[in-house]
Amino acid sequence: MAQGKRAGLSAVQKSDMWCRWKAGQSLHEIGRAFGKNHSSIRCLVSHHGGFVPAVRRRSLLALTLREREEISRGIASGSSIREIAKCLDRTVSTVSREVARHGGRSVYRANEADYEAWESALRPKRCLLSIHVKLQKIVASKLILDWSPEQVSGWLKTQYPDDESLRVSHETIYRSLFIQARGVLKKELIGHLRSKRRIRRSQHSRVGGQSRGQIVDAISIRERPAEIQDRAIPGHWEGDLIGGSKNSHVVTLVERHSRFTALVKVPSKDTAVVVAALTRHVRKIPAALRRSLTWDRGLEMAKHKTFTVATNVKVYFCDPHSPWQRGTNENTNRLLRQYLPKGTDLSCFAQSELDKVALRLNQRPRKTLGFQTPASRLRASVASTH
């Protein structure tokens, strides 16, 4: 095969390809399985936006190949259209349109007619957002605010509980973004998605983990009171240090009850520097919201005792290699990567800019909060304590 020439896949191979994609295999893995370059597989997958295409089926009302062969034989024997229709138990108009559509009696061929009919049936079905202009505009206005499709879908249900017409699933929104042939949502809106991907990935795609250091005299997460675990009382936080290029870092804090997020600028990950910056920030938080902090095993919190003395906030540490024990913070860090992408020099962000990023996140509805915003949930919890 000439280099650069893209070989197609058979129907069976395409079916197998989509099964592999849905199972979470990478483009490179799928390419190796079929002896193709991964870019060839990407072309096939991206054409459908990463969504497995529905299996095509003929309409029960459509003429079959067998019926078209009967029409062809009837024409060859000199039968009239009415006689052919009677033999097929079809209306005269159905047979008449079929013959006229495919060149008339003199050139009608069953196999060619059947193939042309199958190809012409490829017209895409108009999606909901292309029909409902008002809904399309609402969805676009929320996506441009960096809301996820799932957040938009959930918010519509709570905002318009009595209007069934203003409903759209997050899957429909993703399809309208990733399958640009629909011409519904502008491709620029993809840039507002957290992942920035242009094709849908399987939920089974693998994600790598990371290792952490050790902390001296760390209080284990297993010693946390039950009230922290059940999120019933506000004021319990999870924290982490996310990194960027040129050895730059930012502290992330998330309140477990409301998912309210705060970002703290730090000039380095030295434990004295991080603890000092964290202490200054936590002292500004109302006393009712300063109860505990859960951290991973990063050495930036080696001076945790100094932090506890200065703030009266006890620090608990996760088990080694167990990021899921700080699930709220881990999920929030993934959301933050939309604004602070990996490889970005985080030292370029002023504290005021980080505050704006946190505000943006805190004003986005969250599924886990019943599509309330973290800011509104935190305000409500603080008000209830007074």
NULUM-555379 format. One record per residue (C-alpha): x, y, z; residue in three letters. Coordinates in nm, 2 decimals, always signed. Layout:
BEGIN
X	Y	Z	ALA
...
//
This chain:
BEGIN
+0.00	+0.00	+0.00	MET
+0.13	+0.34	-0.09	ALA
+0.23	+0.56	+0.21	GLN
-0.04	+0.80	+0.31	GLY
-0.31	+0.61	+0.13	LYS
-0.60	+0.55	+0.38	ARG
-0.75	+0.21	+0.35	ALA
-1.11	+0.17	+0.45	GLY
-1.26	-0.08	+0.69	LEU
-1.53	-0.34	+0.61	SER
-1.87	-0.32	+0.78	ALA
-1.76	-0.60	+1.02	VAL
-1.43	-0.42	+1.10	GLN
-1.62	-0.09	+1.16	LYS
-1.85	-0.27	+1.40	SER
-1.55	-0.41	+1.58	ASP
-1.38	-0.07	+1.58	MET
-1.68	+0.09	+1.75	TRP
-1.69	-0.19	+2.01	CYS
-1.33	-0.12	+2.09	ARG
-1.38	+0.25	+2.11	TRP
-1.68	+0.21	+2.34	LYS
-1.47	-0.02	+2.56	ALA
-1.22	+0.26	+2.61	GLY
-0.93	+0.16	+2.38	GLN
-0.71	+0.44	+2.25	SER
-0.68	+0.53	+1.88	LEU
-0.34	+0.38	+1.87	HIS
-0.46	+0.05	+2.02	GLU
-0.74	+0.03	+1.77	ILE
-0.51	+0.12	+1.48	GLY
-0.27	-0.16	+1.58	ARG
-0.56	-0.41	+1.59	ALA
-0.65	-0.34	+1.23	PHE
-0.30	-0.27	+1.10	GLY
-0.39	+0.10	+1.03	LYS
-0.24	+0.43	+1.13	ASN
-0.41	+0.59	+1.43	HIS
-0.49	+0.90	+1.22	SER
-0.70	+0.69	+0.99	SER
-0.90	+0.56	+1.29	ILE
-0.94	+0.92	+1.42	ARG
-1.09	+1.03	+1.08	CYS
-1.35	+0.76	+1.11	LEU
-1.43	+0.83	+1.47	VAL
-1.43	+1.21	+1.45	SER
-1.67	+1.20	+1.16	HIS
-1.93	+1.08	+1.41	HIS
-1.80	+1.30	+1.69	GLY
-1.69	+0.99	+1.88	GLY
-2.05	+0.87	+1.91	PHE
-2.13	+0.51	+1.80	VAL
-2.35	+0.55	+1.50	PRO
-2.69	+0.38	+1.51	ALA
-2.73	+0.07	+1.30	VAL
-2.91	+0.15	+0.98	ARG
-3.24	-0.03	+0.91	ARG
-3.48	-0.02	+0.62	ARG
-3.83	+0.12	+0.67	SER
-4.09	-0.15	+0.68	LEU
-4.28	+0.06	+0.42	LEU
-3.99	+0.08	+0.17	ALA
-3.98	-0.15	-0.13	LEU
-3.75	-0.44	-0.09	THR
-3.49	-0.57	-0.33	LEU
-3.72	-0.87	-0.41	ARG
-4.00	-0.64	-0.49	GLU
-3.78	-0.43	-0.72	ARG
-3.67	-0.75	-0.90	GLU
-4.04	-0.83	-0.96	GLU
-4.09	-0.48	-1.10	ILE
-3.79	-0.53	-1.33	SER
-3.92	-0.86	-1.45	ARG
-4.27	-0.72	-1.50	GLY
-4.13	-0.44	-1.72	ILE
-3.93	-0.69	-1.92	ALA
-4.24	-0.90	-1.99	SER
-4.44	-0.60	-2.10	GLY
-4.67	-0.59	-1.80	SER
-4.84	-0.25	-1.72	SER
-4.77	-0.06	-1.40	ILE
-5.12	-0.15	-1.27	ARG
-5.06	-0.52	-1.33	GLU
-4.72	-0.51	-1.16	ILE
-4.87	-0.32	-0.86	ALA
-5.14	-0.58	-0.83	LYS
-4.89	-0.87	-0.81	CYS
-4.69	-0.69	-0.54	LEU
-5.00	-0.58	-0.35	ASP
-4.88	-0.23	-0.37	ARG
-5.06	+0.09	-0.48	THR
-5.02	+0.19	-0.84	VAL
-4.87	+0.53	-0.74	SER
-4.60	+0.35	-0.54	THR
-4.48	+0.15	-0.84	VAL
-4.52	+0.44	-1.08	SER
-4.30	+0.67	-0.86	ARG
-4.04	+0.39	-0.82	GLU
-4.00	+0.34	-1.19	VAL
-4.00	+0.71	-1.27	ALA
-3.75	+0.79	-1.00	ARG
-3.50	+0.55	-1.14	HIS
-3.50	+0.64	-1.51	GLY
-3.83	+0.50	-1.64	GLY
-3.92	+0.17	-1.80	ARG
-3.64	+0.17	-2.05	SER
-3.35	+0.19	-1.80	VAL
-3.50	+0.06	-1.48	TYR
-3.27	-0.20	-1.31	ARG
-3.36	-0.35	-0.97	ALA
-3.01	-0.36	-0.81	ASN
-2.93	-0.01	-0.91	GLU
-3.26	+0.12	-0.79	ALA
-3.22	-0.05	-0.46	ASP
-2.87	+0.09	-0.41	TYR
-2.98	+0.45	-0.50	GLU
-3.28	+0.42	-0.26	ALA
-3.05	+0.31	+0.02	TRP
-2.81	+0.59	-0.04	GLU
-3.08	+0.86	-0.07	SER
-3.21	+0.74	+0.27	ALA
-2.90	+0.88	+0.44	LEU
-3.06	+1.22	+0.49	ARG
-2.98	+1.31	+0.86	PRO
-3.27	+1.35	+1.09	LYS
-3.30	+1.71	+1.22	ARG
-3.20	+1.73	+1.59	CYS
-3.40	+1.90	+1.86	LEU
-3.18	+2.20	+1.88	LEU
-3.21	+2.28	+1.51	SER
-3.59	+2.28	+1.54	ILE
-3.62	+2.47	+1.87	HIS
-3.44	+2.80	+1.81	VAL
-3.52	+2.94	+2.16	LYS
-3.38	+2.63	+2.33	LEU
-3.07	+2.65	+2.10	GLN
-3.00	+3.01	+2.21	LYS
-3.05	+2.93	+2.58	ILE
-2.81	+2.63	+2.55	VAL
-2.54	+2.84	+2.37	ALA
-2.57	+3.12	+2.62	SER
-2.49	+2.88	+2.91	LYS
-2.21	+2.69	+2.73	LEU
-2.03	+3.02	+2.67	ILE
-2.03	+3.07	+3.05	LEU
-1.83	+2.74	+3.07	ASP
-2.13	+2.54	+3.19	TRP
-2.11	+2.17	+3.10	SER
-2.38	+2.01	+2.89	PRO
-2.50	+1.82	+3.19	GLU
-2.52	+2.14	+3.40	GLN
-2.72	+2.31	+3.12	VAL
-2.96	+2.01	+3.10	SER
-3.02	+1.99	+3.47	GLY
-3.06	+2.37	+3.51	TRP
-3.33	+2.38	+3.24	LEU
-3.54	+2.13	+3.44	LYS
-3.52	+2.34	+3.75	THR
-3.56	+2.68	+3.58	GLN
-3.85	+2.57	+3.36	TYR
-4.03	+2.30	+3.56	PRO
-4.36	+2.35	+3.38	ASP
-4.23	+2.39	+3.02	ASP
-4.16	+2.04	+2.87	GLU
-4.05	+2.20	+2.55	SER
-3.74	+2.35	+2.72	LEU
-3.58	+2.01	+2.78	ARG
-3.27	+1.87	+2.62	VAL
-3.04	+1.59	+2.73	SER
-2.67	+1.65	+2.78	HIS
-2.61	+1.38	+2.51	GLU
-2.80	+1.58	+2.25	THR
-2.59	+1.89	+2.34	ILE
-2.26	+1.69	+2.31	TYR
-2.38	+1.55	+1.97	ARG
-2.46	+1.90	+1.84	SER
-2.12	+2.02	+1.95	LEU
-1.91	+1.72	+1.82	PHE
-2.10	+1.65	+1.50	ILE
-2.06	+1.98	+1.33	GLN
-2.25	+1.85	+1.02	ALA
-2.56	+1.92	+1.22	ARG
-2.48	+2.30	+1.19	GLY
-2.66	+2.38	+1.52	VAL
-2.40	+2.49	+1.78	LEU
-2.09	+2.67	+1.67	LYS
-1.77	+2.48	+1.70	LYS
-1.61	+2.77	+1.90	GLU
-1.83	+2.66	+2.19	LEU
-1.63	+2.34	+2.22	ILE
-1.35	+2.56	+2.36	GLY
-1.57	+2.63	+2.66	HIS
-1.59	+2.26	+2.75	LEU
-1.36	+2.16	+3.04	ARG
-1.18	+1.88	+2.84	SER
-1.15	+2.08	+2.51	LYS
-1.19	+1.75	+2.33	ARG
-1.35	+1.75	+1.99	ARG
-1.48	+1.39	+2.00	ILE
-1.66	+1.20	+2.27	ARG
-1.44	+0.96	+2.47	ARG
-1.57	+0.64	+2.63	SER
-1.63	+0.65	+3.00	GLN
-1.40	+0.34	+3.02	HIS
-1.10	+0.54	+2.90	SER
-0.81	+0.48	+3.13	ARG
-0.68	+0.76	+3.35	VAL
-0.33	+0.73	+3.52	GLY
-0.27	+0.79	+3.89	GLY
+0.00	+0.97	+4.07	GLN
+0.23	+0.91	+4.37	SER
+0.28	+1.12	+4.68	ARG
+0.54	+1.17	+4.95	GLY
+0.51	+1.11	+5.32	GLN
+0.42	+1.34	+5.61	ILE
+0.57	+1.32	+5.96	VAL
+0.31	+1.29	+6.25	ASP
+0.02	+1.30	+6.00	ALA
-0.32	+1.25	+6.15	ILE
-0.49	+0.98	+5.93	SER
-0.81	+1.04	+5.75	ILE
-0.94	+0.74	+5.93	ARG
-0.95	+0.94	+6.25	GLU
-1.18	+1.20	+6.10	ARG
-1.52	+1.25	+6.29	PRO
-1.83	+1.12	+6.13	ALA
-1.97	+1.47	+6.08	GLU
-1.69	+1.54	+5.82	ILE
-1.77	+1.23	+5.62	GLN
-2.15	+1.29	+5.59	ASP
-2.11	+1.65	+5.48	ARG
-2.39	+1.76	+5.71	ALA
-2.20	+2.05	+5.87	ILE
-2.03	+2.32	+5.67	PRO
-1.67	+2.42	+5.74	GLY
-1.48	+2.11	+5.65	HIS
-1.24	+2.16	+5.36	TRP
-1.03	+1.95	+5.12	GLU
-0.70	+2.10	+4.99	GLY
-0.44	+2.03	+4.73	ASP
-0.15	+2.19	+4.53	LEU
-0.19	+2.19	+4.16	ILE
+0.12	+2.24	+3.94	GLY
+0.20	+2.43	+3.62	GLY
+0.51	+2.49	+3.41	SER
+0.83	+2.65	+3.54	LYS
+0.76	+2.49	+3.88	ASN
+0.46	+2.71	+3.94	SER
+0.18	+2.61	+4.18	HIS
-0.16	+2.72	+4.31	VAL
-0.34	+2.60	+4.63	VAL
-0.70	+2.47	+4.58	THR
-0.95	+2.45	+4.86	LEU
-1.30	+2.30	+4.84	VAL
-1.56	+2.31	+5.11	GLU
-1.72	+1.96	+5.14	ARG
-2.08	+2.06	+5.22	HIS
-2.12	+2.33	+4.94	SER
-1.83	+2.24	+4.70	ARG
-1.74	+2.61	+4.73	PHE
-1.39	+2.66	+4.59	THR
-1.10	+2.90	+4.68	ALA
-0.77	+2.95	+4.51	LEU
-0.45	+3.07	+4.68	VAL
-0.15	+3.20	+4.50	LYS
+0.18	+3.06	+4.62	VAL
+0.53	+3.15	+4.49	PRO
+0.67	+2.80	+4.55	SER
+0.57	+2.46	+4.70	LYS
+0.81	+2.50	+4.99	ASP
+0.62	+2.39	+5.30	THR
+0.69	+2.72	+5.49	ALA
+0.57	+2.92	+5.19	VAL
+0.25	+2.72	+5.13	VAL
+0.16	+2.70	+5.50	VAL
+0.20	+3.08	+5.54	ALA
-0.01	+3.16	+5.24	ALA
-0.28	+2.90	+5.34	LEU
-0.28	+3.04	+5.70	THR
-0.34	+3.40	+5.58	ARG
-0.63	+3.29	+5.36	HIS
-0.80	+3.06	+5.62	VAL
-0.78	+3.34	+5.88	ARG
-1.01	+3.55	+5.66	LYS
-1.28	+3.27	+5.66	ILE
-1.56	+3.31	+5.91	PRO
-1.50	+3.10	+6.23	ALA
-1.81	+2.89	+6.16	ALA
-1.65	+2.77	+5.84	LEU
-1.31	+2.68	+5.99	ARG
-1.34	+2.33	+6.12	ARG
-1.10	+2.09	+5.94	SER
-0.88	+2.04	+5.64	LEU
-0.81	+1.72	+5.46	THR
-0.49	+1.70	+5.25	TRP
-0.31	+1.44	+5.05	ASP
+0.05	+1.32	+5.12	ARG
+0.22	+1.62	+4.95	GLY
+0.52	+1.74	+5.14	LEU
+0.40	+2.10	+5.10	GLU
+0.20	+2.04	+5.42	MET
+0.49	+1.90	+5.62	ALA
+0.45	+2.20	+5.86	LYS
+0.08	+2.11	+5.92	HIS
+0.13	+2.16	+6.30	LYS
+0.22	+2.52	+6.25	THR
-0.09	+2.57	+6.04	PHE
-0.31	+2.41	+6.30	THR
-0.17	+2.63	+6.58	VAL
-0.22	+2.94	+6.38	ALA
-0.57	+2.87	+6.26	THR
-0.71	+2.61	+6.51	ASN
-0.80	+2.40	+6.20	VAL
-0.70	+2.03	+6.24	LYS
-0.54	+1.87	+5.93	VAL
-0.62	+1.51	+5.83	TYR
-0.41	+1.33	+5.57	PHE
-0.52	+1.07	+5.31	CYS
-0.36	+0.73	+5.28	ASP
-0.07	+0.70	+5.04	PRO
-0.18	+0.67	+4.67	HIS
-0.55	+0.72	+4.76	SER
-0.67	+1.04	+4.59	PRO
-1.03	+0.92	+4.59	TRP
-1.03	+0.99	+4.97	GLN
-1.03	+1.36	+4.87	ARG
-1.28	+1.30	+4.59	GLY
-1.44	+1.65	+4.61	THR
-1.10	+1.82	+4.57	ASN
-0.99	+1.59	+4.29	GLU
-1.31	+1.65	+4.09	ASN
-1.27	+2.03	+4.14	THR
-0.91	+2.02	+4.03	ASN
-1.03	+1.86	+3.70	ARG
-1.29	+2.14	+3.66	LEU
-1.02	+2.40	+3.73	LEU
-0.80	+2.27	+3.45	ARG
-1.05	+2.43	+3.21	GLN
-0.91	+2.77	+3.34	TYR
-0.56	+2.66	+3.45	LEU
-0.46	+2.40	+3.18	PRO
-0.17	+2.17	+3.24	LYS
+0.15	+2.32	+3.11	GLY
+0.05	+2.67	+3.20	THR
+0.28	+2.90	+3.39	ASP
+0.06	+2.95	+3.70	LEU
+0.29	+3.22	+3.84	SER
+0.15	+3.46	+3.57	CYS
-0.19	+3.46	+3.75	PHE
-0.24	+3.74	+4.00	ALA
-0.45	+3.66	+4.31	GLN
-0.73	+3.88	+4.17	SER
-0.74	+3.66	+3.85	GLU
-0.75	+3.34	+4.06	LEU
-1.04	+3.49	+4.26	ASP
-1.23	+3.55	+3.93	LYS
-1.17	+3.19	+3.83	VAL
-1.30	+3.06	+4.16	ALA
-1.60	+3.29	+4.13	LEU
-1.68	+3.15	+3.78	ARG
-1.67	+2.80	+3.92	LEU
-1.88	+2.89	+4.23	ASN
-2.15	+3.03	+4.01	GLN
-2.19	+2.72	+3.80	ARG
-2.47	+2.48	+3.89	PRO
-2.36	+2.14	+4.01	ARG
-2.54	+1.81	+3.96	LYS
-2.44	+1.69	+4.30	THR
-2.61	+1.99	+4.45	LEU
-2.94	+1.94	+4.26	GLY
-2.81	+2.20	+4.01	PHE
-2.78	+2.47	+4.28	GLN
-2.45	+2.67	+4.27	THR
-2.18	+2.63	+4.54	PRO
-2.21	+3.00	+4.62	ALA
-2.58	+2.98	+4.69	SER
-2.54	+2.66	+4.89	ARG
-2.27	+2.81	+5.11	LEU
-2.48	+3.13	+5.17	ARG
-2.78	+2.91	+5.27	ALA
-2.57	+2.70	+5.51	SER
-2.41	+3.01	+5.67	VAL
-2.75	+3.17	+5.72	ALA
-2.89	+2.86	+5.88	SER
-2.62	+2.86	+6.14	THR
-2.71	+3.21	+6.27	HIS
//
